[in-house]
Amino acid sequence: MLAGRAVMMDRRRGHVASARAVPRRVHVEEPAPPAADSVVARTWRILEIVSGSPDGVGLTEIAHQADLPSSTAHRLLHQLQEQDVLHQNRRRLWTMGPKWIQVVSQSANHQPDAANLSPSQ
């Protein structure tokens, strides 16, 4: 204690400061999300949910099934819509968009028979 007050060491300057001094805030880097919750993984979950619902599915159900906040699901859905991967109909239900259908059709023409594929391929 210095003159009856609690003291702290200011490590940057190497001197003693009074307890009334406001300590500096230290920025602690948040850990990166696990790979299972990467943007790609979240987007893929959304694509699986929408592709499994041929009549369309709403935002709330997508967010719930994908275990995402509604705001995150909304952002990803609209980014996919901008790329024509997804489409939102008049009833505000999400379905697969023309770009997705085109990509799937093209890849089906270029893929070997699934029975001949091993898990490592």
N, C-alpha and C positions, 0 to 999 in steps of 0.2 A: 504494500500500500504506500501511496505517496501522499503525504499531507492529509492522512485520514480518509482518502478516497480510494476506491477500487481502481486499478490501472489495467491497461491493455498494452500489449506491445504492438506497435505499428511495424510489421515485418518489412515493408518496403523501405521505410526510412531508418529503421533500426533504433527508434527512440520510443519512449514511453508516452502514452496519451492518456488523458483522463477518461473515466468510465462514461462521461457524458458525451464523448465523441461518438458519432454514429459510425458503427463498423461498416466497411465497404461490403456491398453485396457481391457475392461470388456467383458467377454464372456456372451452373452445373449442366453439362451437356446431357440431354436425355438420351437414353440408350436407343439405338435404332430398333424399329419394330422387327420382330422375328420374321424370317423369310416367309413363314406361313401367312403373314399378314402384310405382305408387300403390296404395292399398288397392283402389280400383275396378278397376284393371288386374289385380291379383292375383286378385281375386274373379271377374272375368270369365274369366280363364284357367281357373279351377276349374270354372266353369259350362260352359265349352266342353268340357272334358275329360269331365265327368260326362255331359253331354248326348250325347256321342259314344260312350258306352258303355252301350247299353240294358240289358245284363245286370248292370251295376253295376261299380264300380271301387273298389279299396281305397285307404286313406290313403297307403301308401308309394308306390304308382304315381301317385297324384294329385300328391303332393309332388315326385316325380321329374319328371313331365311338365311341371308348372307351374314347375319350377326354384325351389322354395320349401323352406325348412326344414320338417321334419315338424311341428314345434310350431306354426308359422304356418299351415300347411295345416289342421291339426287345429282350431285356433281359428276360422278362417274357415268351415270345414265345419260346426262346431257352431253358429256364429252363423246360418248359412244354414238349418240344421235348425230352430232356434228360430223362424224365420219361415216354416216349412213350404215353403221353396224347394227344399230337398234332404231326402232320406229315407235313413236307414241301415237296411238289412235285417238279418235274423237272422245272416246270414253276414258281417256288418260291412262290406258293400259299399255304396257310395253310389250312389243313383239320383236322378232328378229327383223333386221332391216335388209335392204337390197344388197348392200356390200357383203354382209355375212353370207347370204344365200349364194352370191356370186363366188366367193372364196371357197365355200364348201363344195359347190358344184365343180369348180376347177380342180380342187385337190382330189375329189373323188375320181376324176378322169386320169390322174397321174399317180395314184397310189397302187402299190401291189396288193394282191388279195390279202385281206386281213388274216386269213388262216395261215399264211406263210410267214407272218411276222413273229419274231420272238420278242419277249419283253425288253431285251437290250437294244433293239433297233429303233 
